[in-house]
């Protein structure tokens, strides 16, 4: 079981993550939506497509743009459609 933890809370937990470029992508169903807030940030990866971001909000603290996902990944990254990855101090183990 892989977990994503930030500020002492489990943000996501799954045994069905997909690892791409060293990042665990969690199925969206395994992510606790109560901790997510949509961000306006977007970035572009040449082979995965355009990424959108969530900020994390836990116990009054915010971690901006700490989760990302590809709403419409390119065909080479189809395996991460509907999945979310984490960074910026989120512990994934």
PyMOL commands that set and color helices and strands:
alter all, ss='L'
color gray80, all
select helices_A, chain A and resi 28-30+33-35+75-80
alter helices_A, ss='H'
color red, helices_A
select strands_A, chain A and resi 2-6+9-14+18-20+23-27+36-45+49-58+61-69+83-86+91-92
alter strands_A, ss='S'
color yellow, strands_A
deselect
rebuild
show_as cartoon
